């Protein structure tokens, strides 16, 4: 059994969007730019859907003191929509009072020897 680990960051280009993290080769496409991409262990394909963690690394409040009664504030959301042995899709949305500067991710699982 060989272990494969992928990690990196996504810098969103907009307050709402989605990005695809491709595993072979390891890269990011979509509404975010991949930065500091790293991989360790096997270079082979994942044998099954890998484990994954996605989190907000850096968030900025744009209007910290702008609470307006009756205004419908949009929630901050981040989700991993779909994942298989070849890719992970990540989406995010951020309301008017903030901005997601960076998301980070960690993907790992059993892979073919490579």
N, C-alpha and C positions, 0 to 999 in steps of 0.2 A: 504494500500500500504506500502510495506517495501522497504527500500533502501539498496543496497549492494554496498560496495566500496572495490576494490582491488588495491593495489599498490605495487611496488617493483622495483628492479633493475635487469638488465641482464648484466653479465660480459661476453662479447664475447670471445670465445676461438680461433678465427681466424679473419682475416681482412674481410672475406666475409662469410656469413652464414645466418642461420635462426633458430629461436627458436619458440616453441609453448608455450603459456601461457595457462595452463589449469585452469578452474575455480572451479571445484569440484572434488577432493580437489585442492586448490590453489597451483600450483607448475609450474616450468619451465623445459622444456626438449628441447633437440636439441643441437645446436652449441653454447650455452651460458649457464652460470651457474646462477641460480636465487639466489639473495642475498637480505636481508632485506625485505622479503615478509610480507605484512601486509593485514589484512582485517578487515572491520568494518561493523556494521549493521547486516542485515539478513544473515543467512548461507544457505538459500534456493537457488534454481536455478534461474537464470535470466529469466524473463517472455518474453523478447524480446532481440534483439541484443543490448548489452549495448553501451554506449558512451565510447570512448577511446582516450587517448592521449599518444603518444610515442615520446620521445625526447632524444637527445644525452646529457648526463650529463657531461661526461668527455671525452675530445679529446686531443690527443697529436700529435704535429708535430714532425716527425722523422728527416726529412731533410729540415729544414726551408730555407736554402740558397742554394738549389740545383736545381735551375731552369736551364734546359738544352734546348736550342732552338731546335725545331723540335721533342721533346719528347712528346709522347701522354700521358698526365696525365689523370688518371681515376677519375671521379667525386666521391664525397662522397654521398652515398644514404642511406636512411632509409625509410622503408615503412611497413604498416600493410596490408598484402596481403589478408587475409580472416579472417572473424570473424563471429561467431554465438553465440548462447546462452551458449555454452560450452567451447569455446576456441578462442584465438586470435593468428594468425601467424604473426611474425615480421621478416623482413629480413633486412640485411645491407650489404654494400660493401664500402670499403675504399681503395683508391689508395696507391701507394708506398710511398707517402710523409707523411702519417699520420697513426694514429691508434685510433680506438674507444675503450676507456677503459671501459666505462659504459653507458648503456642506462637506462632510467627510464620510468616507465609507470604508468598510472592511468586509471582504468576501473570502471565505475559506472552505475547503472541502477536499475530499479524496479525489485524486486525479490519476490519469494514466501516466505511466512512467515517461518522462520526456527529457 
